Amino acid sequence: MSAERVEEVKEAAEAGVATAGGAVETQAAAGLTYYPIAPGVRLNVRSGPATSYPIVKVLPEGTRVPIFCQSPGTSVTGPYGTTNIWDNIADSQFVSDAYVRTGSDGYIAPRCD
């Protein structure tokens, strides 16, 4: 993801787009869709698409995340099933799709390069 794209995400989050509760929201100005993480979950964000990658931060409960691309990786079981899909939410930041309510059991974004 480009630095410009990361800045768009930061600006949208600061504008209150990535807030808690409700269904999937769309930010028209940035053209991004934000997906909620599972209720009551503080979600580990890793530097790559597997549990073997280091944790770079922890998302608080009620966070919504954009998905720029998705990659196969370690299989994880969470509130939304068991999957090996990992969502890229920012540059070198991945979360397991098992904790993100996308409305699909499959890929909803392009595969990461």
N, CA, C and O atoms as a GROMACS GRO file, in nm:
protein
  452
    1MET      N    1   0.085  -0.116   0.000
    1MET     CA    2   0.000   0.000   0.000
    1MET      C    3   0.090   0.123   0.000
    1MET      O    4   0.192   0.125   0.068
    2SER      N    5   0.052   0.223  -0.075
    2SER     CA    6   0.132   0.344  -0.084
    2SER      C    7   0.118   0.429   0.041
    2SER      O    8   0.022   0.416   0.117
    3ALA      N    9   0.215   0.516   0.062
    3ALA     CA   10   0.210   0.606   0.177
    3ALA      C   11   0.089   0.698   0.166
    3ALA      O   12   0.028   0.734   0.266
    4GLU      N   13   0.054   0.737   0.043
    4GLU     CA   14  -0.063   0.822   0.022
    4GLU      C   15  -0.190   0.751   0.068
    4GLU      O   16  -0.277   0.812   0.130
    5ARG      N   17  -0.201   0.622   0.036
    5ARG     CA   18  -0.318   0.543   0.074
    5ARG      C   19  -0.326   0.528   0.226
    5ARG      O   20  -0.435   0.535   0.284
    6VAL      N   21  -0.212   0.508   0.292
    6VAL     CA   22  -0.208   0.498   0.437
    6VAL      C   23  -0.257   0.628   0.498
    6VAL      O   24  -0.331   0.627   0.596
    7GLU      N   25  -0.215   0.742   0.442
    7GLU     CA   26  -0.258   0.871   0.493
    7GLU      C   27  -0.409   0.889   0.479
    7GLU      O   28  -0.473   0.945   0.568
    8GLU      N   29  -0.468   0.840   0.367
    8GLU     CA   30  -0.613   0.847   0.349
    8GLU      C   31  -0.684   0.771   0.460
    8GLU      O   32  -0.784   0.818   0.514
    9VAL      N   33  -0.631   0.654   0.494
    9VAL     CA   34  -0.691   0.572   0.600
    9VAL      C   35  -0.683   0.645   0.733
    9VAL      O   36  -0.780   0.647   0.808
   10LYS      N   37  -0.566   0.704   0.763
   10LYS     CA   38  -0.550   0.778   0.888
   10LYS      C   39  -0.649   0.893   0.896
   10LYS      O   40  -0.712   0.915   1.000
   11GLU      N   41  -0.663   0.968   0.786
   11GLU     CA   42  -0.753   1.082   0.784
   11GLU      C   43  -0.898   1.037   0.804
   11GLU      O   44  -0.973   1.101   0.878
   12ALA      N   45  -0.937   0.927   0.738
   12ALA     CA   46  -1.073   0.877   0.752
   12ALA      C   47  -1.099   0.832   0.895
   12ALA      O   48  -1.206   0.858   0.949
   13ALA      N   49  -1.003   0.765   0.955
   13ALA     CA   50  -1.019   0.719   1.094
   13ALA      C   51  -1.032   0.838   1.188
   13ALA      O   52  -1.114   0.836   1.279
   14GLU      N   53  -0.950   0.941   1.166
   14GLU     CA   54  -0.956   1.060   1.251
   14GLU      C   55  -1.088   1.134   1.234
   14GLU      O   56  -1.134   1.202   1.325
   15ALA      N   57  -1.150   1.120   1.116
   15ALA     CA   58  -1.278   1.185   1.091
   15ALA      C   59  -1.394   1.109   1.154
   15ALA      O   60  -1.509   1.151   1.144
   16GLY      N   61  -1.364   0.996   1.219
   16GLY     CA   62  -1.467   0.920   1.288
   16GLY      C   63  -1.531   0.812   1.205
   16GLY      O   64  -1.633   0.757   1.247
   17VAL      N   65  -1.477   0.780   1.089
   17VAL     CA   66  -1.535   0.677   1.004
   17VAL      C   67  -1.516   0.540   1.066
   17VAL      O   68  -1.607   0.457   1.058
   18ALA      N   69  -1.403   0.514   1.126
   18ALA     CA   70  -1.373   0.381   1.181
   18ALA      C   71  -1.418   0.372   1.326
   18ALA      O   72  -1.337   0.348   1.416
   19THR      N   73  -1.547   0.392   1.349
   19THR     CA   74  -1.600   0.390   1.485
   19THR      C   75  -1.670   0.259   1.514
   19THR      O   76  -1.690   0.177   1.424
   20ALA      N   77  -1.709   0.240   1.639
   20ALA     CA   78  -1.771   0.116   1.683
   20ALA      C   79  -1.918   0.107   1.645
   20ALA      O   80  -1.982   0.208   1.619
   21GLY      N   81  -1.970  -0.018   1.642
   21GLY     CA   82  -2.112  -0.046   1.629
   21GLY      C   83  -2.164  -0.044   1.487
   21GLY      O   84  -2.102   0.013   1.398
   22GLY      N   85  -2.281  -0.108   1.466
   22GLY     CA   86  -2.351  -0.102   1.338
   22GLY      C   87  -2.294  -0.191   1.230
   22GLY      O   88  -2.205  -0.272   1.255
   23ALA      N   89  -2.346  -0.175   1.110
   23ALA     CA   90  -2.306  -0.256   0.996
   23ALA      C   91  -2.188  -0.191   0.924
   23ALA      O   92  -2.135  -0.089   0.967
   24VAL      N   93  -2.148  -0.253   0.814
   24VAL     CA   94  -2.036  -0.204   0.735
   24VAL      C   95  -2.066  -0.063   0.685
   24VAL      O   96  -2.175  -0.036   0.635
   25GLU      N   97  -1.968   0.027   0.700
   25GLU     CA   98  -1.984   0.165   0.655
   25GLU      C   99  -1.893   0.191   0.535
   25GLU      O  100  -1.788   0.128   0.521
   26THR      N  101  -1.934   0.282   0.449
   26THR     CA  102  -1.852   0.321   0.336
   26THR      C  103  -1.814   0.468   0.350
   26THR      O  104  -1.899   0.551   0.382
   27GLN      N  105  -1.689   0.498   0.327
   27GLN     CA  106  -1.640   0.635   0.329
   27GLN      C  107  -1.629   0.679   0.184
   27GLN      O  108  -1.534   0.641   0.115
   28ALA      N  109  -1.724   0.758   0.136
   28ALA     CA  110  -1.730   0.797  -0.004
   28ALA      C  111  -1.609   0.877  -0.048
   28ALA      O  112  -1.559   0.857  -0.158
   29ALA      N  113  -1.562   0.968   0.036
   29ALA     CA  114  -1.451   1.055  -0.003
   29ALA      C  115  -1.325   0.974  -0.035
   29ALA      O  116  -1.256   1.004  -0.133
   30ALA      N  117  -1.295   0.874   0.046
   30ALA     CA  118  -1.175   0.794   0.024
   30ALA      C  119  -1.206   0.669  -0.057
   30ALA      O  120  -1.115   0.600  -0.102
   31GLY      N  121  -1.335   0.637  -0.076
   31GLY     CA  122  -1.373   0.519  -0.151
   31GLY      C  123  -1.341   0.390  -0.077
   31GLY      O  124  -1.319   0.287  -0.141
   32LEU      N  125  -1.338   0.393   0.056
   32LEU     CA  126  -1.303   0.277   0.135
   32LEU      C  127  -1.424   0.223   0.209
   32LEU      O  128  -1.510   0.299   0.253
   33THR      N  129  -1.430   0.091   0.222
   33THR     CA  130  -1.531   0.026   0.304
   33THR      C  131  -1.462  -0.022   0.430
   33THR      O  132  -1.354  -0.081   0.424
   34TYR      N  133  -1.524   0.003   0.544
   34TYR     CA  134  -1.470  -0.040   0.673
   34TYR      C  135  -1.555  -0.155   0.727
   34TYR      O  136  -1.678  -0.149   0.724
   35TYR      N  137  -1.488  -0.259   0.775
   35TYR     CA  138  -1.554  -0.378   0.826
   35TYR      C  139  -1.532  -0.387   0.977
   35TYR      O  140  -1.421  -0.362   1.024
   36PRO      N  141  -1.635  -0.424   1.053
   36PRO     CA  142  -1.619  -0.432   1.198
   36PRO      C  143  -1.546  -0.560   1.241
   36PRO      O  144  -1.565  -0.666   1.182
   37ILE      N  145  -1.462  -0.547   1.343
   37ILE     CA  146  -1.405  -0.666   1.403
   37ILE      C  147  -1.508  -0.722   1.500
   37ILE      O  148  -1.601  -0.652   1.540
   38ALA      N  149  -1.492  -0.847   1.538
   38ALA     CA  150  -1.590  -0.915   1.624
   38ALA      C  151  -1.611  -0.838   1.754
   38ALA      O  152  -1.517  -0.783   1.811
   39PRO      N  153  -1.736  -0.835   1.800
   39PRO     CA  154  -1.766  -0.764   1.926
   39PRO      C  155  -1.688  -0.822   2.043
   39PRO      O  156  -1.670  -0.944   2.054
   40GLY      N  157  -1.642  -0.734   2.129
   40GLY     CA  158  -1.571  -0.775   2.250
   40GLY      C  159  -1.429  -0.825   2.228
   40GLY      O  160  -1.369  -0.884   2.318
   41VAL      N  161  -1.376  -0.803   2.108
   41VAL     CA  162  -1.242  -0.854   2.075
   41VAL      C  163  -1.141  -0.740   2.065
   41VAL      O  164  -1.167  -0.638   2.002
   42ARG      N  165  -1.027  -0.760   2.129
   42ARG     CA  166  -0.909  -0.676   2.106
   42ARG      C  167  -0.822  -0.757   2.012
   42ARG      O  168  -0.771  -0.862   2.052
   43LEU      N  169  -0.804  -0.712   1.889
   43LEU     CA  170  -0.747  -0.793   1.782
   43LEU      C  171  -0.599  -0.764   1.757
   43LEU      O  172  -0.559  -0.649   1.738
   44ASN      N  173  -0.519  -0.871   1.759
   44ASN     CA  174  -0.376  -0.859   1.727
   44ASN      C  175  -0.357  -0.827   1.580
   44ASN      O  176  -0.417  -0.891   1.494
   45VAL      N  177  -0.274  -0.729   1.552
   45VAL     CA  178  -0.236  -0.695   1.415
   45VAL      C  179  -0.092  -0.742   1.397
   45VAL      O  180  -0.005  -0.710   1.478
   46ARG      N  181  -0.068  -0.819   1.292
   46ARG     CA  182   0.064  -0.878   1.271
   46ARG      C  183   0.130  -0.819   1.146
   46ARG      O  184   0.063  -0.764   1.059
   47SER      N  185   0.261  -0.832   1.139
   47SER     CA  186   0.337  -0.775   1.027
   47SER      C  187   0.326  -0.858   0.899
   47SER      O  188   0.373  -0.814   0.794
   48GLY      N  189   0.266  -0.974   0.907
   48GLY     CA  190   0.246  -1.060   0.790
   48GLY      C  191   0.127  -1.150   0.812
   48GLY      O  192   0.067  -1.149   0.920
   49PRO      N  193   0.090  -1.229   0.709
   49PRO     CA  194  -0.033  -1.309   0.714
   49PRO      C  195  -0.018  -1.445   0.782
   49PRO      O  196  -0.050  -1.549   0.724
   50ALA      N  197   0.028  -1.445   0.905
   50ALA     CA  198   0.041  -1.570   0.980
   50ALA      C  199   0.064  -1.539   1.127
   50ALA      O  200   0.112  -1.430   1.162
   51THR      N  201   0.030  -1.633   1.214
   51THR     CA  202   0.049  -1.613   1.357
   51THR      C  203   0.196  -1.613   1.396
   51THR      O  204   0.231  -1.573   1.507
   52SER      N  205   0.283  -1.657   1.307
   52SER     CA  206   0.427  -1.656   1.336
   52SER      C  207   0.489  -1.517   1.320
   52SER      O  208   0.601  -1.494   1.365
   53TYR      N  209   0.418  -1.424   1.256
   53TYR     CA  210   0.468  -1.288   1.240
   53TYR      C  211   0.451  -1.211   1.371
   53TYR      O  212   0.358  -1.238   1.447
   54PRO      N  213   0.539  -1.115   1.396
   54PRO     CA  214   0.527  -1.037   1.520
   54PRO      C  215   0.400  -0.952   1.524
   54PRO      O  216   0.349  -0.908   1.421
   55ILE      N  217   0.349  -0.932   1.646
   55ILE     CA  218   0.236  -0.842   1.667
   55ILE      C  219   0.290  -0.699   1.662
   55ILE      O  220   0.385  -0.666   1.733
   56VAL      N  221   0.230  -0.615   1.577
   56VAL     CA  222   0.276  -0.476   1.564
   56VAL      C  223   0.189  -0.379   1.644
   56VAL      O  224   0.233  -0.270   1.680
   57LYS      N  225   0.063  -0.420   1.670
   57LYS     CA  226  -0.026  -0.341   1.755
   57LYS      C  227  -0.149  -0.424   1.785
   57LYS      O  228  -0.167  -0.532   1.728
   58VAL      N  229  -0.233  -0.375   1.874
   58VAL     CA  230  -0.358  -0.441   1.910
   58VAL      C  231  -0.471  -0.342   1.888
   58VAL      O  232  -0.467  -0.229   1.938
   59LEU      N  233  -0.572  -0.384   1.810
   59LEU     CA  234  -0.687  -0.297   1.784
   59LEU      C  235  -0.784  -0.305   1.901
   59LEU      O  236  -0.813  -0.415   1.949
   60PRO      N  237  -0.836  -0.192   1.947
   60PRO     CA  238  -0.932  -0.194   2.057
   60PRO      C  239  -1.068  -0.248   2.012
   60PRO      O  240  -1.098  -0.254   1.893
   61GLU      N  241  -1.149  -0.287   2.110
   61GLU     CA  242  -1.285  -0.332   2.082
   61GLU      C  243  -1.359  -0.225   2.002
   61GLU      O  244  -1.340  -0.105   2.024
   62GLY      N  245  -1.444  -0.270   1.909
   62GLY     CA  246  -1.527  -0.177   1.833
   62GLY      C  247  -1.460  -0.115   1.712
   62GLY      O  248  -1.519  -0.029   1.647
   63THR      N  249  -1.339  -0.156   1.681
   63THR     CA  250  -1.267  -0.099   1.567
   63THR      C  251  -1.326  -0.150   1.436
   63THR      O  252  -1.374  -0.263   1.427
   64ARG      N  253  -1.322  -0.065   1.336
   64ARG     CA  254  -1.356  -0.102   1.197
   64ARG      C  255  -1.229  -0.087   1.115
   64ARG      O  256  -1.150   0.004   1.137
   65VAL      N  257  -1.211  -0.177   1.018
   65VAL     CA  258  -1.089  -0.177   0.940
   65VAL      C  259  -1.119  -0.178   0.790
   65VAL      O  260  -1.217  -0.239   0.747
   66PRO      N  261  -1.035  -0.112   0.712
   66PRO     CA  262  -1.044  -0.125   0.566
   66PRO      C  263  -0.970  -0.253   0.527
   66PRO      O  264  -0.882  -0.298   0.601
   67ILE      N  265  -1.003  -0.311   0.414
   67ILE     CA  266  -0.929  -0.426   0.362
   67ILE      C  267  -0.878  -0.389   0.224
   67ILE      O  268  -0.956  -0.375   0.130
   68PHE      N  269  -0.747  -0.374   0.212
   68PHE     CA  270  -0.687  -0.333   0.085
   68PHE      C  271  -0.661  -0.452  -0.006
   68PHE      O  272  -0.676  -0.443  -0.127
   69CYS      N  273  -0.621  -0.564   0.055
   69CYS     CA  274  -0.600  -0.688  -0.018
   69CYS      C  275  -0.601  -0.801   0.084
   69CYS      O  276  -0.601  -0.777   0.205
   70GLN      N  277  -0.602  -0.926   0.035
   70GLN     CA  278  -0.605  -1.041   0.124
   70GLN      C  279  -0.503  -1.144   0.078
   70GLN      O  280  -0.472  -1.156  -0.040
   71SER      N  281  -0.449  -1.219   0.177
   71SER     CA  282  -0.347  -1.321   0.150
   71SER      C  283  -0.380  -1.450   0.223
   71SER      O  284  -0.438  -1.447   0.332
   72PRO      N  285  -0.342  -1.563   0.164
   72PRO     CA  286  -0.353  -1.688   0.239
   72PRO      C  287  -0.241  -1.694   0.342
   72PRO      O  288  -0.132  -1.641   0.320
   73GLY      N  289  -0.268  -1.759   0.454
   73GLY     CA  290  -0.167  -1.771   0.560
   73GLY      C  291  -0.208  -1.877   0.660
   73GLY      O  292  -0.277  -1.973   0.625
   74THR      N  293  -0.166  -1.861   0.784
   74THR     CA  294  -0.200  -1.954   0.891
   74THR      C  295  -0.351  -1.964   0.907
   74THR      O  296  -0.421  -1.862   0.904
   75SER      N  297  -0.402  -2.085   0.924
   75SER     CA  298  -0.544  -2.105   0.950
   75SER      C  299  -0.574  -2.067   1.094
   75SER      O  300  -0.505  -2.108   1.187
   76VAL      N  301  -0.680  -1.988   1.111
   76VAL     CA  302  -0.720  -1.937   1.243
   76VAL      C  303  -0.869  -1.960   1.262
   76VAL      O  304  -0.947  -1.944   1.168
   77THR      N  305  -0.909  -1.997   1.382
   77THR     CA  306  -1.051  -2.010   1.416
   77THR      C  307  -1.090  -1.892   1.504
   77THR      O  308  -1.024  -1.862   1.604
   78GLY      N  309  -1.197  -1.826   1.466
   78GLY     CA  310  -1.245  -1.710   1.541
   78GLY      C  311  -1.396  -1.704   1.538
   78GLY      O  312  -1.461  -1.802   1.499
   79PRO      N  313  -1.454  -1.592   1.579
   79PRO     CA  314  -1.600  -1.578   1.585
   79PRO      C  315  -1.670  -1.598   1.451
   79PRO      O  316  -1.787  -1.636   1.447
   80TYR      N  317  -1.599  -1.572   1.340
   80TYR     CA  318  -1.661  -1.584   1.209
   80TYR      C  319  -1.612  -1.707   1.133
   80TYR      O  320  -1.612  -1.709   1.010
   81GLY      N  321  -1.571  -1.810   1.207
   81GLY     CA  322  -1.533  -1.937   1.145
   81GLY      C  323  -1.384  -1.962   1.145
   81GLY      O  324  -1.306  -1.892   1.210
   82THR      N  325  -1.345  -2.064   1.069
   82THR     CA  326  -1.204  -2.101   1.053
   82THR      C  327  -1.164  -2.065   0.911
   82THR      O  328  -1.231  -2.102   0.815
   83THR      N  329  -1.053  -1.993   0.898
   83THR     CA  330  -1.009  -1.950   0.767
   83THR      C  331  -0.857  -1.932   0.765
   83THR      O  332  -0.794  -1.913   0.869
   84ASN      N  333  -0.801  -1.939   0.645
   84ASN     CA  334  -0.659  -1.908   0.628
   84ASN      C  335  -0.643  -1.774   0.556
   84ASN      O  336  -0.533  -1.740   0.513
   85ILE      N  337  -0.751  -1.697   0.545
   85ILE     CA  338  -0.746  -1.566   0.479
   85ILE      C  339  -0.703  -1.461   0.581
   85ILE      O  340  -0.756  -1.454   0.693
   86TRP      N  341  -0.608  -1.379   0.541
   86TRP     CA  342  -0.561  -1.267   0.623
   86TRP      C  343  -0.586  -1.137   0.549
   86TRP      O  344  -0.560  -1.127   0.429
   87ASP      N  345  -0.638  -1.037   0.621
   87ASP     CA  346  -0.673  -0.908   0.562
   87ASP      C  347  -0.562  -0.806   0.585
   87ASP      O  348  -0.516  -0.786   0.697
   88ASN      N  349  -0.519  -0.742   0.477
   88ASN     CA  350  -0.420  -0.635   0.486
   88ASN      C  351  -0.497  -0.506   0.515
   88ASN      O  352  -0.575  -0.459   0.432
   89ILE      N  353  -0.472  -0.448   0.635
   89ILE     CA  354  -0.547  -0.329   0.677
   89ILE      C  355  -0.464  -0.201   0.668
   89ILE      O  356  -0.518  -0.091   0.680
   90ALA      N  357  -0.335  -0.215   0.647
   90ALA     CA  358  -0.243  -0.103   0.629
   90ALA      C  359  -0.109  -0.163   0.585
   90ALA      O  360  -0.095  -0.285   0.578
   91ASP      N  361  -0.014  -0.078   0.555
   91ASP     CA  362   0.116  -0.125   0.509
   91ASP      C  363   0.178  -0.218   0.613
   91ASP      O  364   0.204  -0.178   0.726
   92SER      N  365   0.204  -0.344   0.574
   92SER     CA  366   0.264  -0.447   0.661
   92SER      C  367   0.182  -0.470   0.788
   92SER      O  368   0.238  -0.495   0.895
   93GLN      N  369   0.048  -0.463   0.776
   93GLN     CA  370  -0.039  -0.489   0.890
   93GLN      C  371  -0.152  -0.582   0.845
   93GLN      O  372  -0.229  -0.550   0.755
   94PHE      N  373  -0.159  -0.700   0.911
   94PHE     CA  374  -0.255  -0.803   0.874
   94PHE      C  375  -0.333  -0.850   0.996
   94PHE      O  376  -0.279  -0.856   1.107
   95VAL      N  377  -0.462  -0.883   0.975
   95VAL     CA  378  -0.545  -0.945   1.078
   95VAL      C  379  -0.612  -1.066   1.015
   95VAL      O  380  -0.638  -1.069   0.895
   96SER      N  381  -0.641  -1.167   1.098
   96SER     CA  382  -0.711  -1.284   1.048
   96SER      C  383  -0.855  -1.248   1.012
   96SER      O  384  -0.923  -1.178   1.088
   97ASP      N  385  -0.899  -1.295   0.897
   97ASP     CA  386  -1.036  -1.270   0.851
   97ASP      C  387  -1.139  -1.338   0.940
   97ASP      O  388  -1.258  -1.306   0.933
   98ALA      N  389  -1.096  -1.432   1.025
   98ALA     CA  390  -1.186  -1.501   1.117
   98ALA      C  391  -1.242  -1.405   1.223
   98ALA      O  392  -1.337  -1.438   1.293
   99TYR      N  393  -1.181  -1.287   1.234
   99TYR     CA  394  -1.224  -1.188   1.334
   99TYR      C  395  -1.286  -1.063   1.271
   99TYR      O  396  -1.316  -0.967   1.341
  100VAL      N  397  -1.304  -1.063   1.138
  100VAL     CA  398  -1.357  -0.946   1.068
  100VAL      C  399  -1.488  -0.986   0.999
  100VAL      O  400  -1.493  -1.083   0.924
  101ARG      N  401  -1.594  -0.910   1.025
  101ARG     CA  402  -1.725  -0.940   0.965
  101ARG      C  403  -1.732  -0.879   0.825
  101ARG      O  404  -1.765  -0.762   0.807
  102THR      N  405  -1.700  -0.964   0.725
  102THR     CA  406  -1.703  -0.919   0.586
  102THR      C  407  -1.832  -0.961   0.515
  102THR      O  408  -1.863  -0.909   0.408
  103GLY      N  409  -1.906  -1.055   0.575
  103GLY     CA  410  -2.027  -1.106   0.510
  103GLY      C  411  -1.998  -1.216   0.410
  103GLY      O  412  -2.087  -1.256   0.335
  104SER      N  413  -1.875  -1.266   0.409
  104SER     CA  414  -1.836  -1.370   0.314
  104SER      C  415  -1.736  -1.466   0.380
  104SER      O  416  -1.658  -1.427   0.466
  105ASP      N  417  -1.740  -1.592   0.337
  105ASP     CA  418  -1.640  -1.690   0.383
  105ASP      C  419  -1.519  -1.693   0.291
  105ASP      O  420  -1.422  -1.763   0.319
  106GLY      N  421  -1.524  -1.619   0.182
  106GLY     CA  422  -1.415  -1.619   0.084
  106GLY      C  423  -1.350  -1.482   0.072
  106GLY      O  424  -1.369  -1.394   0.156
  107TYR      N  425  -1.273  -1.468  -0.034
  107TYR     CA  426  -1.202  -1.342  -0.061
  107TYR      C  427  -1.303  -1.235  -0.103
  107TYR      O  428  -1.394  -1.260  -0.182
  108ILE      N  429  -1.284  -1.114  -0.049
  108ILE     CA  430  -1.371  -1.001  -0.087
  108ILE      C  431  -1.287  -0.886  -0.143
  108ILE      O  432  -1.340  -0.781  -0.180
  109ALA      N  433  -1.156  -0.908  -0.149
  109ALA     CA  434  -1.062  -0.807  -0.201
  109ALA      C  435  -0.958  -0.880  -0.285
  109ALA      O  436  -0.945  -1.002  -0.274
  110PRO      N  437  -0.884  -0.808  -0.367
  110PRO     CA  438  -0.780  -0.873  -0.446
  110PRO      C  439  -0.673  -0.937  -0.357
  110PRO      O  440  -0.655  -0.897  -0.242
  111ARG      N  441  -0.605  -1.035  -0.411
  111ARG     CA  442  -0.494  -1.096  -0.337
  111ARG      C  443  -0.376  -0.998  -0.333
  111ARG      O  444  -0.350  -0.926  -0.430
  112CYS      N  445  -0.307  -0.997  -0.220
  112CYS     CA  446  -0.191  -0.911  -0.205
  112CYS      C  447  -0.077  -0.964  -0.292
  112CYS      O  448  -0.063  -1.084  -0.311
  113ASP      N  449   0.002  -0.871  -0.344
  113ASP     CA  450   0.119  -0.910  -0.426
  113ASP      C  451   0.232  -0.955  -0.340
  113ASP      O  452   0.338  -0.990  -0.392
   0.00000   0.00000   0.00000
